[in-house]
Each structure stands twice: as structure tokens, then as C-alpha cells.
């Protein structure tokens, strides 16, 4: 998560970056499932949404 703050404001808001990639595998060996993609590996708990491309 990234923290964002507007100029002149004291409060921050958490934002999550959007990553567009293709899932190439899933690692279930560790305590937490990991998605393997063309841009890197992501813990399943850090993923907020998955969408299939329109065909």
C-alpha cells in the first residue's frame, strides 16, 4: 500500500497500485499462496481483484 497526501492537508489515505499482468502459475508450497505472474510474484492476501480479459 502507498500513502498519499494532498497538498496542504494533514491526513493521508492508503492507495493500492493497479498491476496489469498475466498469471503464469500458483505456488501453494509456502504457508501463503503466491500468484506467479509475468511481472513478479504476489501473495494472494495482497490481491484485491482479478479480472479476465475480454475475448
C-alpha positions in Angstrom: 0.0 0.0 0.0 1.2 3.5 -0.8 0.3 6.6 1.3 -1.0 9.7 -0.5 -1.4 13.2 0.9 -3.0 16.2 -0.7 -1.0 19.4 -0.7 -1.9 21.4 2.5 -3.7 18.5 4.1 -2.7 16.7 7.3 -4.5 13.4 6.6 -3.2 10.6 4.4 -5.1 8.0 2.5 -3.9 4.5 1.6 -3.9 3.6 -2.1 -3.1 0.3 -3.8 -1.3 0.3 -7.2 -3.0 -1.3 -10.1 -0.9 -4.0 -11.8 -1.9 -5.5 -15.1 -0.2 -8.8 -15.8 -0.8 -12.4 -16.8 -0.9 -15.1 -14.2 1.5 -17.9 -15.2 1.3 -20.1 -12.1 0.4 -20.5 -8.4 2.8 -21.6 -5.6 1.0 -23.4 -2.8 4.2 -24.8 -1.2 4.6 -22.0 1.4 2.3 -21.1 4.2 0.6 -18.5 2.0 -0.4 -19.0 -1.7 1.6 -16.9 -4.2 0.5 -16.0 -7.7 3.3 -16.1 -10.2 2.9 -13.6 -13.0 4.9 -12.2 -15.9 5.9 -9.1 -13.8 6.6 -10.9 -10.5 5.2 -12.8 -7.6 2.3 -11.6 -5.3 1.0 -13.0 -2.1 -2.7 -14.0 -2.5 -3.6 -11.9 0.5 -2.4 -8.7 -1.2 -4.6 -9.1 -4.3 -7.8 -7.1 -4.2 -9.3 -8.2 -7.6 -8.6 -10.4 -10.6 -10.2 -9.8 -14.0 -10.2 -11.9 -17.1 -9.5 -10.1 -20.3 -12.5 -9.8 -22.7 -12.1 -12.2 -25.6 
